[in-house]
């Protein structure tokens, strides 16, 4: 049985969405623990083998992650990075105004 193009796209979107939810939880827990940097975001109970995606253990291309995991990581990291940049810019501006 062959999936239609729309169903294939939905499956990819659902895969990315599932990863985003899992990765957001990991990033929030990491941040709440005041740990520096960013954790290696991975689906729960994943033990990747050499040559597989570091985030889900599935097949991958030349990257360290498969396409759905790459997309999910990019989406999850975009928000905190944007906030961090905005916060740093606001602090810099405030320190300049206080001098």
Residue, then its C-alpha position, 0 to 999 in steps of 0.5 A: x500500500x502506497x501513501x499519498x503525498x499528503x499522507x507522507x508529508x503528514x507523517x513527516x510533520x508528525x515525526x518532527x512534532x513528536x521530536x520537538x515535544x521530547x526535545x523541548x522537555x529535555x532542554x527545559x530540564x537541562x535549563x532548570x538544572x542550570x547546566x551550561x550549554x545544550x544537551x544532546x537532544x534525543x528521543x527517550x530510551x534511544x541508544x544509537x549505534x554507530x552510523x545511526x542518528x544520534x537523536x533517534x537511532x534511525x537511519x541517517x545520511x551524511x549528517x549526525x541526525x536524520x532529517x526529522x531530528x535535524x528539523x526538530x532540533x532547529x525548531x527547539x533551539x531557535x526559540x531559546x537562542x532568539x530569547x537569549x540574544x534578545x535578553x543579552x541585547x537588552x542587558x547591554x543596552x541597560x548597562x550603557x544607559x546606566x553609565 
